[in-house]
Structure formats: C-alpha cells, structure tokens
Amino acid sequence: MTNLDLNANQLESKIIQQEQEIQFLLKEVQRRGSVDKIVPLPIYYEQAFQKLRKKIDTANEEIKSLKAEKEAMLAFIEQHHNSPEQLGIYRQLVVKLQALTKENEELGQMLGLGRIQQLMTDVAIRKKEAQMLQDGIENYRKQNSILDTQCVELIKVVDLLRRKLEKYEEKFGPIAEKETKTDSPPEA
C-alpha cells in the first residue's frame, strides 16, 4: 500500500466514524421522543456541528483529490513503465498544479473582494459628495434668506426716504437738480 492509500483510508475511516456518531445521535433523538419533547440546543452545539460538517466536507474533497491523484499516477505508471524518479517528478508536477489551482482560486476571491471594496469606497465617496452638495445648498438657502431680509429692509428705507422727500417737496417745493461737472474737455 502506498502513502496515498494510507491517507485516503485513514480519512475514510474518520469520516465513516463521524457519520456513524451522527446517525447514532439522530436515532437517539428519535428514540427519546417527538419533536415537541426535544429541548432546543444552545447555539454553540449548532456551531460545533457546522464545524464538524465542514471538516467532513473538506476531508471528502481531500479524499476525492487523493483518489484522483492515485488513479492518474497508476494510469501513468501503466502507460509508461517509468522509474520511481520520473514518478516522483510527476507527483511534484501534480502537487504544483494543485497548489497553483488553489492559489488561482484564492487570487480570484481576493480580486472579487477588491472589487467589492472598490465599489464600497466609490459609494462612500459619492455619499460624501452628496452630503457636501446638500450642505452647500443649505448654505445658499441661508444666504438667500439673509439677502431677502436685507432687500426687504432696503425697500423699507427707500420707501421711508421717498415719503420724507414727498413731505419736503410739499413743504418747500420741488428740489432743483444741480448741474454736474463732467471730466470731458469743454467744447470748442
């Protein structure tokens, strides 16, 4: 038996043992009573169960990978009848390809996360710009309100001066306009 066979067999036996434990626990739950009598388990039991399930799934994937690698190596040996050194080189190539595939998947995930982060940053920038524009609009509204108030006050002052002028003209007559001197040269 090769190392691959031992690893695969060990993983299979662990998985079988864990699945038997799960089956036993399920039967025990059914034996003890109906669903109404079952006491809800704390959340950490569920989390532990999920961790075990992930480990089992990972182990299953590893077993599949090891079996595929073993089959490929056996097929290679049958076809080429090569020396163990060449088989070692082939194994190194397979391991390197697997590592590169895994790295490629990780880089793809990181690229996806980078794109998400970039989009989130763009959204944050747009929100900040929108807030700044909203603040600017609010400032313009305040300034417009102040200018409106000042215009109303100026109109009142002009009306007051116009009434005073009318009273003055009623009392003393119209005001004569003075000729203003211009800076232009005298006409010749």
C-alpha atoms as a printed R data frame, in Angstrom:
    type eleno elety resid chain resno       x       y       z
1   ATOM     1    CA   MET     A     1   0.000   0.000   0.000
2   ATOM     2    CA   THR     A     2   1.234   3.481  -0.842
3   ATOM     3    CA   ASN     A     3   1.153   6.611   1.263
4   ATOM     4    CA   LEU     A     4  -1.811   7.836  -0.745
5   ATOM     5    CA   ASP     A     5  -3.761   4.675   0.045
6   ATOM     6    CA   LEU     A     6  -2.986   5.040   3.768
7   ATOM     7    CA   ASN     A     7  -4.027   8.706   3.845
8   ATOM     8    CA   ALA     A     8  -7.193   8.002   1.901
9   ATOM     9    CA   ASN     A     9  -8.068   5.013   4.095
10  ATOM    10    CA   GLN     A    10  -7.455   6.983   7.304
11  ATOM    11    CA   LEU     A    11  -9.620   9.849   6.122
12  ATOM    12    CA   GLU     A    12 -12.360   7.466   5.009
13  ATOM    13    CA   SER     A    13 -12.341   5.704   8.376
14  ATOM    14    CA   LYS     A    14 -12.578   9.039  10.230
15  ATOM    15    CA   ILE     A    15 -15.478  10.130   8.060
16  ATOM    16    CA   ILE     A    16 -17.245   6.810   8.500
17  ATOM    17    CA   GLN     A    17 -16.770   7.028  12.278
18  ATOM    18    CA   GLN     A    18 -18.137  10.599  12.424
19  ATOM    19    CA   GLU     A    19 -21.096   9.705  10.224
20  ATOM    20    CA   GLN     A    20 -21.843   6.725  12.492
21  ATOM    21    CA   GLU     A    21 -21.794   9.053  15.506
22  ATOM    22    CA   ILE     A    22 -24.203  11.400  13.742
23  ATOM    23    CA   GLN     A    23 -26.518   8.509  12.849
24  ATOM    24    CA   PHE     A    24 -26.392   7.248  16.431
25  ATOM    25    CA   LEU     A    25 -27.279  10.686  17.778
26  ATOM    26    CA   LEU     A    26 -30.148  11.044  15.309
27  ATOM    27    CA   LYS     A    27 -31.520   7.629  16.325
28  ATOM    28    CA   GLU     A    28 -31.166   8.582  19.988
29  ATOM    29    CA   VAL     A    29 -33.157  11.764  19.384
30  ATOM    30    CA   GLN     A    30 -35.887   9.786  17.618
31  ATOM    31    CA   ARG     A    31 -35.918   7.167  20.365
32  ATOM    32    CA   ARG     A    32 -36.299   9.698  23.176
33  ATOM    33    CA   GLY     A    33 -39.429  11.287  21.866
34  ATOM    34    CA   SER     A    34 -41.184  13.522  19.438
35  ATOM    35    CA   VAL     A    35 -40.040  16.913  18.252
36  ATOM    36    CA   ASP     A    36 -42.211  18.589  20.903
37  ATOM    37    CA   LYS     A    37 -40.196  16.967  23.690
38  ATOM    38    CA   ILE     A    38 -36.831  17.949  22.257
39  ATOM    39    CA   VAL     A    39 -35.154  20.731  24.186
40  ATOM    40    CA   PRO     A    40 -33.546  23.303  21.901
41  ATOM    41    CA   LEU     A    41 -29.771  23.029  21.954
42  ATOM    42    CA   PRO     A    42 -27.565  26.010  22.655
43  ATOM    43    CA   ILE     A    43 -26.187  27.780  19.611
44  ATOM    44    CA   TYR     A    44 -22.637  26.575  20.239
45  ATOM    45    CA   TYR     A    45 -23.783  22.971  19.630
46  ATOM    46    CA   GLU     A    46 -25.066  24.046  16.259
47  ATOM    47    CA   GLN     A    47 -21.804  25.841  15.564
48  ATOM    48    CA   ALA     A    48 -19.793  22.777  16.594
49  ATOM    49    CA   PHE     A    49 -21.968  20.614  14.356
50  ATOM    50    CA   GLN     A    50 -21.413  23.013  11.449
51  ATOM    51    CA   LYS     A    51 -17.642  22.914  12.050
52  ATOM    52    CA   LEU     A    52 -17.723  19.113  12.019
53  ATOM    53    CA   ARG     A    53 -19.768  19.159   8.821
54  ATOM    54    CA   LYS     A    54 -17.234  21.495   7.190
55  ATOM    55    CA   LYS     A    55 -14.373  19.234   8.306
56  ATOM    56    CA   ILE     A    56 -16.176  16.234   6.864
57  ATOM    57    CA   ASP     A    57 -16.783  18.050   3.588
58  ATOM    58    CA   THR     A    58 -13.140  19.137   3.450
59  ATOM    59    CA   ALA     A    59 -11.997  15.599   4.191
60  ATOM    60    CA   ASN     A    60 -14.307  14.253   1.462
61  ATOM    61    CA   GLU     A    61 -12.824  16.707  -1.020
62  ATOM    62    CA   GLU     A    62  -9.316  15.703   0.021
63  ATOM    63    CA   ILE     A    63 -10.200  12.025  -0.392
64  ATOM    64    CA   LYS     A    64 -11.560  12.682  -3.868
65  ATOM    65    CA   SER     A    65  -8.418  14.614  -4.738
66  ATOM    66    CA   LEU     A    66  -6.138  11.871  -3.409
67  ATOM    67    CA   LYS     A    67  -8.095   9.177  -5.236
68  ATOM    68    CA   ALA     A    68  -7.913  11.147  -8.491
69  ATOM    69    CA   GLU     A    69  -4.187  11.682  -7.995
70  ATOM    70    CA   LYS     A    70  -3.667   7.980  -7.234
71  ATOM    71    CA   GLU     A    71  -5.633   6.932 -10.309
72  ATOM    72    CA   ALA     A    72  -3.695   9.357 -12.500
73  ATOM    73    CA   MET     A    73  -0.386   8.084 -11.140
74  ATOM    74    CA   LEU     A    74  -1.392   4.445 -11.610
75  ATOM    75    CA   ALA     A    75  -2.510   5.183 -15.168
76  ATOM    76    CA   PHE     A    76   0.771   6.970 -15.821
77  ATOM    77    CA   ILE     A    77   2.761   4.021 -14.457
78  ATOM    78    CA   GLU     A    78   0.788   1.549 -16.555
79  ATOM    79    CA   GLN     A    79   1.298   3.551 -19.732
80  ATOM    80    CA   HIS     A    80   4.931   4.496 -19.340
81  ATOM    81    CA   HIS     A    81   6.515   1.903 -17.032
82  ATOM    82    CA   ASN     A    82   8.845   4.633 -15.855
83  ATOM    83    CA   SER     A    83  11.242   4.703 -12.976
84  ATOM    84    CA   PRO     A    84  10.302   5.900  -9.471
85  ATOM    85    CA   GLU     A    85  12.299   9.107 -10.096
86  ATOM    86    CA   GLN     A    86  10.053  10.003 -13.013
87  ATOM    87    CA   LEU     A    87   7.027   9.129 -10.911
88  ATOM    88    CA   GLY     A    88   8.332  11.492  -8.209
89  ATOM    89    CA   ILE     A    89   8.704  14.246 -10.802
90  ATOM    90    CA   TYR     A    90   5.166  13.565 -11.995
91  ATOM    91    CA   ARG     A    91   3.895  13.729  -8.406
92  ATOM    92    CA   GLN     A    92   5.706  17.038  -7.889
93  ATOM    93    CA   LEU     A    93   4.072  18.384 -11.041
94  ATOM    94    CA   VAL     A    94   0.641  17.283  -9.835
95  ATOM    95    CA   VAL     A    95   1.213  18.881  -6.415
96  ATOM    96    CA   LYS     A    96   2.479  22.080  -8.060
97  ATOM    97    CA   LEU     A    97  -0.571  22.189 -10.363
98  ATOM    98    CA   GLN     A    98  -2.876  21.709  -7.384
99  ATOM    99    CA   ALA     A    99  -1.094  24.475  -5.471
100 ATOM   100    CA   LEU     A   100  -1.323  26.800  -8.470
101 ATOM   101    CA   THR     A   101  -5.009  25.999  -8.907
102 ATOM   102    CA   LYS     A   102  -5.668  26.744  -5.234
103 ATOM   103    CA   GLU     A   103  -3.634  29.956  -5.439
104 ATOM   104    CA   ASN     A   104  -5.571  30.966  -8.550
105 ATOM   105    CA   GLU     A   105  -8.869  30.434  -6.709
106 ATOM   106    CA   GLU     A   106  -7.618  32.482  -3.745
107 ATOM   107    CA   LEU     A   107  -6.475  35.280  -6.050
108 ATOM   108    CA   GLY     A   108  -9.868  35.211  -7.744
109 ATOM   109    CA   GLN     A   109 -11.557  35.572  -4.358
110 ATOM   110    CA   MET     A   110  -9.204  38.393  -3.385
111 ATOM   111    CA   LEU     A   111  -9.873  40.113  -6.703
112 ATOM   112    CA   GLY     A   112 -13.605  39.822  -6.081
113 ATOM   113    CA   LEU     A   113 -13.154  41.228  -2.576
114 ATOM   114    CA   GLY     A   114 -11.014  44.028  -4.004
115 ATOM   115    CA   ARG     A   115 -13.732  44.926  -6.481
116 ATOM   116    CA   ILE     A   116 -16.324  44.921  -3.729
117 ATOM   117    CA   GLN     A   117 -14.078  47.111  -1.574
118 ATOM   118    CA   GLN     A   118 -13.542  49.485  -4.513
119 ATOM   119    CA   LEU     A   119 -17.287  49.736  -5.108
120 ATOM   120    CA   MET     A   120 -17.900  50.357  -1.403
121 ATOM   121    CA   THR     A   121 -15.245  53.088  -1.440
122 ATOM   122    CA   ASP     A   122 -16.836  54.670  -4.518
123 ATOM   123    CA   VAL     A   123 -20.240  54.593  -2.829
124 ATOM   124    CA   ALA     A   124 -18.777  56.203   0.302
125 ATOM   125    CA   ILE     A   125 -17.149  58.927  -1.807
126 ATOM   126    CA   ARG     A   126 -20.416  59.574  -3.648
127 ATOM   127    CA   LYS     A   127 -22.288  59.790  -0.340
128 ATOM   128    CA   LYS     A   128 -19.724  62.277   0.970
129 ATOM   129    CA   GLU     A   129 -20.013  64.359  -2.215
130 ATOM   130    CA   ALA     A   130 -23.804  64.286  -1.980
131 ATOM   131    CA   GLN     A   131 -23.627  65.413   1.649
132 ATOM   132    CA   MET     A   132 -21.248  68.241   0.726
133 ATOM   133    CA   LEU     A   133 -23.585  69.346  -2.066
134 ATOM   134    CA   GLN     A   134 -26.546  69.178   0.305
135 ATOM   135    CA   ASP     A   135 -24.633  71.307   2.827
136 ATOM   136    CA   GLY     A   136 -23.762  73.793   0.053
137 ATOM   137    CA   ILE     A   137 -27.415  74.026  -0.989
138 ATOM   138    CA   GLU     A   138 -28.404  74.637   2.629
139 ATOM   139    CA   ASN     A   139 -25.780  77.417   2.930
140 ATOM   140    CA   TYR     A   140 -27.052  79.043  -0.282
141 ATOM   141    CA   ARG     A   141 -30.592  78.917   1.051
142 ATOM   142    CA   LYS     A   142 -29.498  80.606   4.276
143 ATOM   143    CA   GLN     A   143 -27.603  83.291   2.347
144 ATOM   144    CA   ASN     A   144 -30.596  83.795   0.050
145 ATOM   145    CA   SER     A   145 -32.842  84.199   3.085
146 ATOM   146    CA   ILE     A   146 -30.450  86.772   4.568
147 ATOM   147    CA   LEU     A   147 -30.321  88.671   1.253
148 ATOM   148    CA   ASP     A   148 -34.124  88.601   1.013
149 ATOM   149    CA   THR     A   149 -34.359  90.061   4.517
150 ATOM   150    CA   GLN     A   150 -31.816  92.769   3.642
151 ATOM   151    CA   CYS     A   151 -33.709  93.603   0.421
152 ATOM   152    CA   VAL     A   152 -36.944  93.993   2.371
153 ATOM   153    CA   GLU     A   153 -35.170  96.310   4.826
154 ATOM   154    CA   LEU     A   154 -33.661  98.354   1.970
155 ATOM   155    CA   ILE     A   155 -37.079  98.678   0.320
156 ATOM   156    CA   LYS     A   156 -38.471  99.960   3.615
157 ATOM   157    CA   VAL     A   157 -35.632 102.502   3.867
158 ATOM   158    CA   VAL     A   158 -36.196 103.635   0.247
159 ATOM   159    CA   ASP     A   159 -39.947 103.995   0.905
160 ATOM   160    CA   LEU     A   160 -39.240 105.979   4.062
161 ATOM   161    CA   LEU     A   161 -36.840 108.280   2.195
162 ATOM   162    CA   ARG     A   162 -39.353 108.694  -0.657
163 ATOM   163    CA   ARG     A   163 -42.084 109.728   1.837
164 ATOM   164    CA   LYS     A   164 -39.721 112.177   3.520
165 ATOM   165    CA   LEU     A   165 -38.832 113.588   0.104
166 ATOM   166    CA   GLU     A   166 -42.525 113.970  -0.766
167 ATOM   167    CA   LYS     A   167 -43.160 115.774   2.537
168 ATOM   168    CA   TYR     A   168 -40.167 118.021   1.917
169 ATOM   169    CA   GLU     A   169 -41.346 118.849  -1.611
170 ATOM   170    CA   GLU     A   170 -44.858 119.579  -0.279
171 ATOM   171    CA   LYS     A   171 -43.432 121.913   2.274
172 ATOM   172    CA   PHE     A   172 -40.612 123.599   0.324
173 ATOM   173    CA   GLY     A   173 -41.320 122.772  -3.317
174 ATOM   174    CA   PRO     A   174 -39.504 120.543  -5.751
175 ATOM   175    CA   ILE     A   175 -35.785 120.167  -5.365
176 ATOM   176    CA   ALA     A   176 -33.821 121.733  -8.207
177 ATOM   177    CA   GLU     A   177 -31.301 119.457  -9.815
178 ATOM   178    CA   LYS     A   178 -27.766 120.768  -9.862
179 ATOM   179    CA   GLU     A   179 -25.705 120.526 -12.972
180 ATOM   180    CA   THR     A   180 -22.874 118.138 -12.565
181 ATOM   181    CA   LYS     A   181 -19.458 118.817 -13.986
182 ATOM   182    CA   THR     A   182 -18.025 116.231 -16.297
183 ATOM   183    CA   ASP     A   183 -14.414 115.380 -16.812
184 ATOM   184    CA   SER     A   184 -14.722 115.759 -20.566
185 ATOM   185    CA   PRO     A   185 -12.955 118.709 -22.187
186 ATOM   186    CA   PRO     A   186 -15.043 121.799 -22.974
187 ATOM   187    CA   GLU     A   187 -16.496 122.003 -26.408
188 ATOM   188    CA   ALA     A   188 -14.626 124.294 -28.708
